[in-house]
Amino acid sequence: MVASRTKVALVKSEDYWFGAAPVIALHDYINAVNASADVGEAQGSVRETYEQYGNLIGAGGLVDSNTQQNFLVEQGMSITSASLGQGNTRTTIQAACRALGTVDSIDLSGNTVIDSQLGTLTAAVVAPSAGLNPTTA
């Protein structure tokens, strides 16, 4: 006899964070910045700006033709969000990054920073070949 049970109510268990709740910020450089990645260049300057305003947990790769990048930061005084992932502009960090002006011949004055659910490089997602996927024999 097969035993079965139905869970009638899903109860949220505890959340565990190392510090403040993280925020995923999608940074749109507007211009391609893949050739300007070192310290003192465009990407490095923006990353250092994030570090000044909050605890930078991680930075993703470039997406959308090398013009956008995700930053995972702890919520803090300057990087806060009442509705995470809802596309709200992070005005403090955006203004600080825009104030960088032109770095390494890349104009950062039009950068935008919004809450994000996570930008991904979908062009790199490909279906496995039939030889590697046993379900499509």
C-alpha positions as CSV (number, residue, x, y, z in Angstrom):
1,M,0.0,0.0,0.0
2,V,1.3,3.4,-1.0
3,A,1.2,6.0,1.8
4,S,0.3,9.6,0.7
5,R,-0.1,12.8,2.6
6,T,-1.1,16.3,1.6
7,K,0.5,19.4,3.1
8,V,-2.3,21.8,3.7
9,A,-0.4,24.9,4.7
10,L,3.0,25.9,3.6
11,V,4.8,27.6,6.5
12,K,7.8,29.8,5.9
13,S,10.7,28.7,8.0
14,E,13.5,31.0,9.1
15,D,15.5,33.2,6.8
16,Y,19.3,33.1,7.3
17,W,21.4,36.1,6.2
18,F,25.0,36.8,7.0
19,G,24.2,40.5,7.5
20,A,21.5,42.7,6.1
21,A,19.2,41.3,3.5
22,P,20.9,41.3,0.1
23,V,19.8,43.5,-2.8
24,I,20.4,42.6,-6.5
25,A,21.2,45.8,-8.3
26,L,21.2,45.8,-12.1
27,H,23.7,48.4,-13.2
28,D,23.3,49.6,-16.8
29,Y,26.4,51.2,-18.0
30,I,24.6,52.2,-21.3
31,N,28.0,51.7,-23.1
32,A,29.9,48.4,-23.5
33,V,32.5,48.2,-20.8
34,N,34.1,44.8,-21.4
35,A,37.4,46.4,-22.5
36,S,37.6,48.5,-19.3
37,A,37.7,46.1,-16.4
38,D,40.8,46.8,-14.4
39,V,41.1,48.9,-11.3
40,G,40.9,52.6,-12.2
41,E,39.0,51.8,-15.4
42,A,35.2,52.0,-15.8
43,Q,34.1,48.6,-14.2
44,G,36.6,48.9,-11.4
45,S,35.6,52.5,-10.6
46,V,31.9,51.5,-10.4
47,R,32.7,48.4,-8.3
48,E,34.7,50.7,-5.9
49,T,31.7,53.1,-5.7
50,Y,29.5,50.2,-4.7
51,E,32.0,49.2,-2.0
52,Q,31.9,52.8,-0.6
53,Y,28.1,52.7,-0.2
54,G,27.5,49.1,1.0
55,N,29.0,45.7,1.6
56,L,29.5,44.2,-1.9
57,I,28.8,40.5,-1.7
58,G,29.4,39.8,-5.4
59,A,29.4,41.0,-9.0
60,G,28.1,39.1,-12.0
61,G,29.4,39.0,-15.5
62,L,28.5,41.5,-18.2
63,V,25.2,40.9,-20.0
64,D,23.2,42.6,-22.7
65,S,26.1,43.2,-25.2
66,N,28.5,44.0,-22.3
67,T,26.4,47.0,-21.1
68,Q,24.8,45.6,-17.9
69,Q,26.1,44.0,-14.7
70,N,24.5,42.6,-11.6
71,F,25.8,43.6,-8.2
72,L,24.8,41.7,-5.0
73,V,25.0,44.1,-2.0
74,E,23.8,44.1,1.5
75,Q,21.0,46.5,2.2
76,G,22.4,49.5,4.1
77,M,21.8,53.2,4.7
78,S,22.5,54.1,1.1
79,I,21.3,51.0,-0.7
80,T,17.9,50.2,0.6
81,S,14.7,48.8,-0.9
82,A,11.2,48.6,0.3
83,S,10.1,46.4,-2.6
84,L,13.0,44.2,-3.7
85,G,13.1,43.1,-7.3
86,Q,10.5,45.6,-8.4
87,G,12.6,47.7,-10.7
88,N,12.9,50.7,-8.3
89,T,15.8,53.1,-9.0
90,R,18.6,53.1,-6.4
91,T,19.1,56.9,-6.5
92,T,22.0,57.2,-4.1
93,I,24.3,54.7,-5.8
94,Q,23.1,55.8,-9.3
95,A,24.0,59.4,-8.5
96,A,27.4,58.4,-7.2
97,C,28.2,56.3,-10.3
98,R,27.0,59.1,-12.6
99,A,29.3,61.5,-10.8
100,L,32.3,59.5,-11.9
101,G,31.8,61.1,-15.3
102,T,34.1,59.8,-18.0
103,V,36.4,57.0,-16.9
104,D,38.8,55.3,-19.4
105,S,37.1,57.0,-22.3
106,I,33.7,55.6,-21.2
107,D,30.9,58.0,-20.3
108,L,29.3,56.9,-17.0
109,S,27.1,59.9,-16.5
110,G,24.0,58.2,-18.0
111,N,24.3,55.0,-15.9
112,T,21.1,53.6,-14.3
113,V,20.8,51.3,-11.3
114,I,17.6,49.5,-10.5
115,D,16.5,46.7,-8.2
116,S,16.6,43.5,-10.2
117,Q,15.6,39.9,-9.9
118,L,18.8,38.9,-11.8
119,G,20.0,39.7,-15.3
120,T,21.1,36.6,-17.1
121,L,22.9,36.1,-20.4
122,T,20.2,34.1,-22.2
123,A,22.0,33.8,-25.5
124,A,24.5,31.5,-23.8
125,V,21.8,29.0,-22.8
126,V,21.7,26.3,-25.3
127,A,19.8,23.0,-25.5
128,P,22.0,19.9,-25.0
129,S,22.6,17.7,-28.0
130,A,20.5,14.6,-28.4
131,G,23.5,12.4,-27.7
132,L,23.9,14.0,-24.3
133,N,20.3,14.0,-23.4
134,P,18.9,10.5,-22.8
135,T,15.3,11.7,-22.8
136,T,15.4,12.6,-26.5
137,A,16.7,9.3,-28.0
